[in-house]
Amino acid sequence: MISLDREKLLTELGQKIGYSFRSRALLDRALTHRSFANERLDEGCRHNEALEFLGDSVLGFLVSAWLLELFPDQSEGKLSKMKAHLVSESSLVELAEDLELGRYILINRGEEKTGGRRKRALLADAYEALIGVLYIDGGIETAQRFLRRELQTKMARLDPTAMIGDDYKSALQERLQAAGGPMPEYVVVEALGPDHRRTFKVQLRIGGRVASTGEGSTIKLAQQEAARAELCSSISLAEEADGRRYADQAFQEEDGAGDQATGGVASGAAAAGGDARANQAGTLEAAASEVRTSEALGHEAIAPVSKERADKTSSSV
């Protein structure tokens, strides 16, 4: 029996995704974590893992069909990499967070205390279970409309020529090797949850420094997430470094011009010292001119560089 408060939450989620579920009980199950169900076995409470299994298959099928529709001439390898990117845990977590899916998931007190509503594996699993329910409740067309709305921004940004798939570890290692840097080291620092449902936390260390962290339902997934985070961070740092180099170069040129002008003033003063009485007026005027030139150079402005960001748009199912 679903409580009135729970009914309100499920209705709110349905409105958010633009679909009215015929079976509230099925939607409730899709958002029920094993930790919650295991404490209510005598009540017949069922968790979402079977629906997650179905949703994973529906997601893979619909994304594959959409990619083939958009990129009919791409190789199987490229299509596989693009699919892996779109259906990865990181991608699903972003979509789940956009829906605030963690608010609607039923978990036990232990999970609640350890931040279960924000755990990446838990969010990705619930998102797949939601896809499974949409398929059962509304058919393949309903699931397709939902996913095309959810993934439209990610799909529009896909560049087949730049895809590295979900092998972020290899991409990071290649980048570090090309730069002559130290090799990355991955260290498991935490393992949460029961043996059958672990969440691993991994630190990525480069040259002994903690560069990023990642979480996943397996150690390999956590390592990939840490590598992905570092790759994204490296791009941002590179852009920031380019900006600093531009500013430093401009200031160096400015300082050089100022030094040259100051040197001219000193030379003029030294020459005037040899025959001060004869050339005093001319020397002072020359020095004043040099100083004015130096001040003018010292006040040159550096044009700022701005970067526009596109706002994410979405349409209703």
C-alpha positions as CSV (number, residue, x, y, z in Angstrom):
1,M,0.0,0.0,0.0
2,I,1.4,3.3,-1.1
3,S,1.0,6.2,1.4
4,L,-0.5,9.5,0.5
5,D,2.8,11.3,0.8
6,R,4.5,8.8,-1.4
7,E,1.7,9.1,-4.0
8,K,2.3,12.9,-4.1
9,L,6.0,12.3,-4.7
10,L,5.4,9.8,-7.5
11,T,2.9,12.2,-9.1
12,E,5.5,15.0,-8.9
13,L,8.0,12.9,-10.7
14,G,5.5,11.9,-13.4
15,Q,4.8,15.6,-14.0
16,K,8.5,16.3,-14.1
17,I,9.1,13.8,-16.9
18,G,5.8,14.5,-18.6
19,Y,4.2,11.1,-18.3
20,S,1.3,9.9,-16.3
21,F,2.0,6.3,-15.0
22,R,-0.9,3.9,-15.1
23,S,0.8,1.7,-12.5
24,R,2.0,3.6,-9.6
25,A,3.1,0.4,-7.8
26,L,5.5,-0.4,-10.7
27,L,7.0,3.1,-10.5
28,D,7.3,2.8,-6.7
29,R,9.2,-0.4,-7.2
30,A,11.6,1.2,-9.7
31,L,12.5,3.7,-7.0
32,T,12.9,1.1,-4.2
33,H,16.5,0.3,-3.3
34,R,17.5,-3.2,-2.1
35,S,18.4,-1.8,1.4
36,F,14.8,-0.7,1.9
37,A,13.1,-3.8,0.5
38,N,15.3,-6.2,2.5
39,E,13.9,-4.8,5.7
40,R,10.3,-5.3,4.6
41,L,10.4,-8.8,3.1
42,D,7.4,-9.9,5.2
43,E,5.4,-7.1,3.6
44,G,6.2,-8.3,0.1
45,C,8.3,-5.2,-0.7
46,R,10.3,-5.7,-3.9
47,H,13.4,-3.8,-5.0
48,N,14.3,-2.3,-8.4
49,E,17.1,-4.6,-9.7
50,A,15.0,-6.6,-12.1
51,L,13.6,-3.3,-13.6
52,E,17.2,-2.0,-13.8
53,F,18.2,-5.0,-15.8
54,L,15.3,-4.4,-18.3
55,G,16.0,-0.7,-18.4
56,D,19.6,-1.2,-19.3
57,S,18.6,-3.3,-22.3
58,V,15.9,-0.9,-23.5
59,L,18.4,2.0,-23.1
60,G,21.1,0.2,-25.1
61,F,18.6,-0.7,-27.9
62,L,17.1,2.8,-28.3
63,V,20.5,4.6,-28.2
64,S,21.9,2.1,-30.7
65,A,19.0,2.7,-33.1
66,W,19.2,6.5,-32.7
67,L,23.0,6.5,-33.4
68,L,22.5,4.5,-36.5
69,E,19.8,6.9,-37.7
70,L,22.1,9.9,-37.1
71,F,25.4,8.4,-38.2
72,P,24.6,5.7,-40.8
73,D,28.1,5.8,-42.4
74,Q,30.1,5.4,-39.2
75,S,32.0,2.2,-38.4
76,E,30.8,-0.2,-35.8
77,G,33.8,0.8,-33.6
78,K,32.8,4.5,-33.6
79,L,29.2,3.7,-33.0
80,S,30.1,1.5,-30.1
81,K,32.3,4.2,-28.5
82,M,29.5,6.8,-28.9
83,K,27.0,4.4,-27.4
84,A,29.3,3.6,-24.5
85,H,29.7,7.4,-23.8
86,L,25.9,8.0,-23.8
87,V,24.9,5.0,-21.6
88,S,27.9,5.2,-19.2
89,E,27.4,5.6,-15.5
90,S,28.6,9.1,-15.6
91,S,26.1,10.1,-18.2
92,L,23.2,8.4,-16.4
93,V,24.2,10.1,-13.1
94,E,24.1,13.5,-14.7
95,L,20.6,12.8,-16.1
96,A,19.4,11.4,-12.8
97,E,20.7,14.5,-11.0
98,D,18.9,16.8,-13.4
99,L,15.7,15.0,-12.4
100,E,16.6,15.1,-8.7
101,L,15.9,11.4,-8.8
102,G,17.6,10.9,-5.4
103,R,14.6,12.6,-3.7
104,Y,12.2,9.9,-4.8
105,I,14.3,6.8,-4.0
106,L,13.4,4.6,-1.0
107,I,16.4,3.6,1.0
108,N,17.0,2.4,4.6
109,R,18.4,4.5,7.4
110,G,21.9,3.1,6.9
111,E,22.0,4.3,3.3
112,E,20.5,7.6,4.3
113,K,23.3,8.2,6.8
114,T,26.0,7.5,4.3
115,G,24.6,9.8,1.6
116,G,22.8,7.1,-0.4
117,R,20.7,9.5,-2.3
118,R,23.8,11.0,-3.9
119,K,25.7,7.8,-4.6
120,R,26.5,7.5,-8.2
121,A,25.8,3.8,-8.6
122,L,22.5,4.1,-6.8
123,L,21.4,7.0,-9.0
124,A,22.4,5.3,-12.3
125,D,20.6,2.1,-11.3
126,A,17.4,3.9,-10.4
127,Y,17.5,5.8,-13.7
128,E,17.8,2.5,-15.7
129,A,14.9,1.1,-13.6
130,L,12.8,4.2,-14.5
131,I,13.5,3.5,-18.2
132,G,12.3,-0.1,-17.6
133,V,9.1,1.1,-16.1
134,L,8.4,3.5,-18.9
135,Y,8.8,0.6,-21.3
136,I,6.4,-1.7,-19.4
137,D,3.9,1.0,-18.6
138,G,3.8,2.9,-21.9
139,G,5.6,0.8,-24.5
140,I,8.7,1.3,-26.6
141,E,7.5,4.6,-28.0
142,T,7.1,6.2,-24.6
143,A,10.6,5.1,-23.5
144,Q,12.0,6.4,-26.8
145,R,10.3,9.9,-26.4
146,F,11.7,10.1,-22.9
147,L,15.2,9.2,-23.8
148,R,15.3,11.4,-26.9
149,R,14.3,14.4,-24.8
150,E,16.8,13.4,-22.0
151,L,19.7,12.8,-24.3
152,Q,19.2,15.4,-27.0
153,T,21.9,17.8,-25.7
154,K,24.5,15.0,-25.3
155,M,23.7,13.6,-28.7
156,A,24.0,17.0,-30.4
157,R,27.5,17.4,-28.9
158,L,28.8,14.1,-30.1
159,D,31.8,14.2,-32.4
160,P,32.6,10.8,-33.9
161,T,36.2,11.9,-34.8
162,A,37.0,12.8,-31.2
163,M,35.4,9.9,-29.4
164,I,37.6,7.9,-26.9
165,G,34.7,5.8,-25.8
166,D,34.7,5.0,-22.1
167,D,38.4,4.1,-21.9
168,Y,39.4,7.3,-20.1
169,K,42.4,5.5,-18.4
170,S,44.1,4.9,-21.7
171,A,43.3,8.4,-23.0
172,L,44.8,9.9,-19.8
173,Q,47.9,7.7,-20.0
174,E,48.5,8.6,-23.6
175,R,48.2,12.3,-22.8
176,L,50.7,12.1,-19.8
177,Q,53.2,10.1,-21.9
178,A,53.0,12.7,-24.7
179,A,53.7,15.4,-22.2
180,G,56.6,13.5,-20.6
181,G,54.8,13.3,-17.3
182,P,54.7,10.5,-14.6
183,M,52.3,7.6,-15.0
184,P,49.0,7.7,-13.1
185,E,48.4,5.5,-10.0
186,Y,45.0,4.4,-8.9
187,V,44.4,3.7,-5.2
188,V,41.2,2.2,-3.7
189,V,40.6,4.3,-0.6
190,E,37.1,3.2,0.4
191,A,34.5,0.4,-0.2
192,L,31.0,0.9,0.9
193,G,27.9,-1.3,1.0
194,P,27.3,-5.1,1.3
195,D,29.5,-7.5,-0.7
196,H,26.9,-8.0,-3.4
197,R,26.4,-4.2,-3.9
198,R,29.7,-2.5,-3.3
199,T,30.5,1.1,-4.2
200,F,34.3,1.8,-4.5
201,K,36.1,5.1,-4.2
202,V,39.4,5.5,-6.0
203,Q,42.0,8.2,-5.9
204,L,44.0,9.0,-9.0
205,R,47.5,10.1,-8.1
206,I,50.0,11.7,-10.5
207,G,53.6,12.2,-9.2
208,G,52.4,11.5,-5.7
209,R,49.7,14.2,-5.9
210,V,46.0,13.4,-5.6
211,A,44.6,14.6,-8.9
212,S,41.0,13.4,-8.8
213,T,38.7,10.8,-7.3
214,G,36.1,8.5,-8.8
215,E,33.3,6.2,-7.6
216,G,31.8,3.1,-9.2
217,S,30.1,-0.2,-8.6
218,T,33.4,-1.9,-9.5
219,I,37.0,-0.8,-9.1
220,K,37.5,-0.6,-12.8
221,L,34.5,1.8,-13.2
222,A,35.8,3.9,-10.3
223,Q,39.2,4.1,-12.0
224,Q,37.6,5.2,-15.3
225,E,35.6,7.8,-13.5
226,A,38.7,9.2,-11.8
227,A,40.5,9.3,-15.1
228,R,37.5,11.1,-16.8
229,A,37.4,13.7,-14.0
230,E,41.2,14.4,-14.5
231,L,40.8,14.7,-18.3
232,C,38.0,17.2,-17.9
233,S,40.1,19.1,-15.3
234,S,43.2,19.1,-17.5
235,I,41.3,20.8,-20.3
236,S,40.1,23.5,-17.9
237,L,43.6,23.9,-16.5
238,A,45.1,24.1,-20.0
239,E,42.7,26.9,-20.9
240,E,43.5,28.8,-17.7
241,A,47.2,28.3,-18.3
242,D,46.9,29.8,-21.8
243,G,45.2,32.8,-20.3
244,R,48.0,33.3,-17.8
245,R,50.7,32.9,-20.5
246,Y,48.9,35.6,-22.6
247,A,48.7,38.0,-19.6
248,D,52.4,37.3,-18.6
249,Q,53.6,37.9,-22.1
250,A,51.7,41.2,-22.3
251,F,53.0,42.4,-19.0
252,Q,56.6,41.4,-20.0
253,E,56.3,43.5,-23.2
254,E,54.9,46.4,-21.2
255,D,57.7,46.2,-18.7
256,G,60.3,46.0,-21.5
257,A,58.9,49.1,-23.1
258,G,59.0,50.9,-19.7
259,D,62.7,49.8,-19.1
260,Q,63.7,51.1,-22.5
261,A,62.1,54.5,-21.9
262,T,63.7,54.7,-18.4
263,G,67.1,53.9,-20.0
264,G,66.6,56.7,-22.5
265,V,66.0,59.1,-19.6
266,A,69.1,58.0,-17.8
267,S,71.2,58.4,-21.0
268,G,69.9,61.8,-21.6
269,A,70.7,62.9,-18.0
270,A,74.2,61.5,-18.2
271,A,74.9,63.4,-21.5
272,A,73.5,66.6,-20.0
273,G,75.8,66.2,-17.0
274,G,78.8,66.8,-19.3
275,D,77.7,70.3,-20.3
276,A,74.8,71.1,-17.9
277,R,74.9,74.9,-18.3
278,A,74.8,74.8,-22.1
279,N,72.1,72.2,-22.7
280,Q,70.1,72.2,-19.4
281,A,66.8,73.3,-20.9
282,G,67.0,70.8,-23.9
283,T,68.0,67.9,-21.7
284,L,65.1,68.4,-19.2
285,E,62.6,68.6,-22.1
286,A,64.0,65.4,-23.6
287,A,63.7,63.6,-20.2
288,A,60.2,64.8,-19.7
289,S,59.3,63.6,-23.2
290,E,60.8,60.2,-22.4
291,V,58.8,60.0,-19.1
292,R,55.6,60.8,-20.9
293,T,56.3,58.1,-23.4
294,S,57.0,55.6,-20.6
295,E,53.8,56.5,-18.8
296,A,51.8,56.1,-22.0
297,L,53.2,52.7,-22.6
298,G,52.7,51.7,-19.0
299,H,48.9,52.4,-19.2
300,E,48.2,50.2,-22.3
301,A,45.1,48.0,-21.7
302,I,45.0,44.2,-22.2
303,A,41.8,43.2,-23.8
304,P,39.9,40.6,-21.8
305,V,39.1,37.2,-23.3
306,S,35.5,35.9,-22.7
307,K,34.0,32.5,-23.3
308,E,30.3,32.0,-23.9
309,R,28.5,29.0,-22.6
310,A,25.3,27.6,-24.2
311,D,22.4,27.0,-21.9
312,K,21.0,23.5,-21.8
313,T,17.6,23.3,-23.3
314,S,14.9,20.6,-22.9
315,S,11.5,19.9,-24.3
316,S,8.7,17.9,-22.8
317,V,8.1,14.2,-23.7
